[in-house]
């Protein structure tokens, strides 16, 4: 569990059964995903670096998805 708290510290700031903190975290993750997605989409058009930016974008999207799942699990008090 300490490993998850080191890699994804933001979801563990949510209080169990506190809708406001959950919504704030979800909005942060969605906005960051949207901004990074647009930026990676623009940078992916560069011929040689496009593959690298595509991989980095995929990893960032995966990080955000895991953060969203962890946020929901902490909200429902399934993680300690």
Backbone as a ProteinNet text record, in pm:
[ID]
protein_1_A
[PRIMARY]
XXXXXXXXXXXXXXXXXXXXXXXXXXXXXXXXXXXXXXXXXXXXXXXXXXXXXXXXXXXXXXXXXXXXXXXXXXXXXXXX
[TERTIARY]
82.1	0	86.8	200.4	289.8	338.4	357.9	399.8	294.7	167.2	60.2	53	72.4	66.5	181.7	295.1	407.7	386.1	330.9	310.2	186.1	80.4	-45.5	-85.6	-25.5	-59.3	-194.9	-240.2	-363	-489	-509.2	-633.1	-644.3	-533.7	-539.1	-567.4	-584.1	-625.1	-777	-846.7	-993	-1038.7	-1137.9	-1198.6	-1310	-1323.3	-1428.4	-1565.4	-1650	-1788.3	-1798.1	-1692.9	-1694.7	-1702.2	-1821.4	-1846.4	-1765.7	-1751.7	-1681.7	-1536.1	-1467.1	-1326.9	-1313.4	-1407.9	-1405	-1423.7	-1522.1	-1550.4	-1432	-1370.6	-1255.1	-1141.3	-1111.8	-1004.5	-1036.4	-1161	-1198.8	-1188.7	-1230.3	-1221.3	-1075	-989.4	-846.6	-789.8	-819.9	-767.9	-820.9	-947.4	-1006.1	-947.4	-931.6	-875	-729.8	-653.3	-512.9	-505.9	-592.4	-594.3	-629	-724.1	-764.5	-652.1	-590.2	-483.2	-364	-324.2	-210.8	-244.8	-367.5	-409.4	-401.7	-446.1	-437.8	-291.9	-210.9	-69.4	2.4	-21.9	40.9	-10.5	-138	-192.7	-124.9	-93.1	-23.1	122.1	187.2	327.2	345.7	241.9	252.5	259.4	229.5	235.6	378	471.8	612.1	656.6	713.7	738.8	820.1	935.9	1021	982.6	950.4	918.6	774.2	693.3	553.1	532.4	614.1	602.1	634.2	740.2	778.8	671	617.6	511.7	384.7	358.3	242.9	254.9	373.8	397	384.9	445	437.2	291.9	217.4	76.1	-4.9	22.8	-47.5	-17.7	107.8	144.5	81	74.2	10.1	-139.9	-202.7	-344.7	-368.9	-280.6	-291.7	-274.1	-178.8	-157.5	-284.3	-346.8	-468.1	-583.9	-595.5	-701.7	-686	-564.5	-540.1	-570.1	-536.3	-567.8	-717.6	-794.8	-940.5	-995.7	-947.6	-993.6	-957.9	-836.7	-796.9	-881.5	-915.3	-999	-1135.6	-1194	-1325.1	-1314.6	-1209.2	-1192	-1170.6	-1096.4	-1076.4	-1208.2	-1286.1	-1415	-1508.3	-1511.3	-1597.5	-1533.7	-1420	-1349.6	-1309.2	-1265	-1218	-1067.3	-998.4	-853.9	-824.8	-728.5	-689.1	-556.2
-119.1	0	126	121	236.8	270.1	166.5	186.8	267.9	234	308.4	451.6	470.5	605.4	692.7	631.1	708.4	747.2	657.6	686.9	771.2	748.6	821.2	883.3	995.1	1053.1	1123.8	1174.9	1254.3	1175.1	1054.3	982.9	952.4	944.2	910.3	1032	1148.5	1268	1275.1	1190.4	1188.5	1128.3	1190.9	1136.5	1040.6	931.2	833.8	898.5	874.8	924.6	1076.4	1143.3	1287.8	1314	1348.4	1362.8	1478.8	1586.4	1703.6	1672.8	1604.6	1573.4	1475.7	1382.8	1290.3	1364.7	1452.8	1527.1	1615.7	1680	1765.1	1682.6	1567.4	1482.5	1431.8	1391.9	1342.7	1452.9	1574.2	1686.3	1717.5	1713.3	1737.4	1634.2	1506.8	1402.1	1417.3	1450.4	1463.4	1583.9	1696	1814.9	1791	1728.5	1699.3	1604.8	1504.2	1410.9	1484.3	1574.5	1646.8	1736.8	1810.9	1902	1824.1	1719.8	1638.8	1567.8	1522.9	1456.7	1548.8	1672.3	1768.7	1800.4	1820.9	1850.9	1735.1	1614.3	1496.6	1478.6	1506.8	1497.4	1592.5	1711.2	1806.7	1765.3	1718.5	1680.2	1547.5	1466	1336.3	1350.4	1467.9	1489.2	1510.5	1528	1539.9	1401.2	1389.2	1257.2	1160.7	1197.4	1103.6	1092.3	1204.9	1205.3	1165.3	1149.3	1115.4	985.4	886.6	757.1	771.8	845.6	867.4	942.9	1049.5	1125.4	1042.4	955.3	866.1	771.1	716.8	626.6	701.9	820.8	901.3	939.1	974.9	1008.9	891.1	773.6	654.1	623.5	640.9	616.7	719	843.8	945.5	920.7	877.7	845.2	725.2	626.5	510.6	552.4	642.8	693.9	761.9	843	913.1	815.8	714.6	615.3	540.1	501.7	433.8	527.9	655.8	754.9	768.9	765.7	774.4	651.6	534.3	410.5	411.6	453.6	460.5	562.5	673.2	773.7	716.3	643	582.8	476.4	397.1	294.9	356.5	465.3	533.3	595.7	650.4	709.4	606.1	487.5	382.2	308.3	355.5	302.2	156.6	123.9	-10.9	-22.2	91	93.2	166	119.5	183.9	249.7
0	0	0	64.1	66.1	-75.1	-156.2	-294.3	-370.6	-352.3	-418.7	-368.6	-238.7	-182.3	-230.3	-263.3	-314.9	-460.3	-540.9	-682.5	-709.9	-633.7	-650.3	-516.5	-477.9	-347.2	-344.5	-457.3	-457	-421.9	-471.7	-435.7	-285.9	-217.3	-75.4	12.1	-49.5	23.8	37.9	-33.9	-29.9	102	159.1	280.1	237.7	309.3	277.7	292.2	195.8	190.7	180.3	134.9	113.6	-36.4	-81.9	-224.7	-283.1	-208.9	-260	-293.7	-203.9	-230.6	-347.7	-360.9	-474.5	-605.7	-610.7	-734.2	-771.6	-672.7	-701.4	-761.3	-703.6	-755	-895.6	-918.5	-1051.1	-1156.2	-1120.1	-1214.1	-1244.6	-1142.9	-1165	-1261.5	-1237.5	-1326.2	-1468.7	-1484.9	-1618.5	-1691.6	-1621.5	-1685.7	-1725.4	-1637.1	-1669.7	-1789.1	-1792.8	-1907	-2035.9	-2030.6	-2151	-2201.6	-2111.6	-2152	-2206.2	-2136	-2181.7	-2311.9	-2325.6	-2448.8	-2568.6	-2553.4	-2662.7	-2694.5	-2592	-2613.1	-2681.9	-2635.4	-2697.4	-2839.9	-2861.7	-2996.6	-3093.2	-3046.7	-3131.5	-3153.8	-3048.7	-3060.3	-3133.5	-3137.7	-3204.4	-3356.3	-3407.6	-3552.4	-3602	-3509.7	-3548.3	-3593.1	-3712.3	-3770.3	-3683.7	-3639.8	-3568.8	-3421.6	-3361	-3218.7	-3189.1	-3291.2	-3272.2	-3198.1	-3226.8	-3158.9	-3011.4	-2981.2	-2841.5	-2765.3	-2825.8	-2760	-2746.2	-2841.5	-2830.6	-2713.1	-2692.2	-2578.6	-2446.4	-2440.6	-2317.9	-2289.1	-2391.3	-2372.8	-2321.7	-2375.5	-2328.8	-2183.2	-2144.3	-2004.8	-1910.2	-1953.2	-1869.8	-1856.4	-1963.6	-1956.8	-1865.2	-1870.5	-1781.6	-1635.7	-1609.2	-1473.9	-1422.1	-1506.7	-1466.3	-1444.4	-1528.2	-1511.7	-1380	-1347.7	-1220.2	-1104.4	-1119.2	-1016.4	-994.9	-1101.6	-1090.5	-1018.8	-1055.8	-991.2	-842.9	-809.5	-669.4	-592.5	-656.9	-592	-556.1	-647.1	-621.3	-511.5	-513.7	-410.8	-272.9	-265.2	-136	-91	-184.6	-150.5	-87.3	-143.7	-90.3	26.6	72.6	189.4	169.9	49.8	21	37.2	42.2	63.6	194	263	390.1	374.9
[MASK]
++++++++++++++++++++++++++++++++++++++++++++++++++++++++++++++++++++++++++++++++

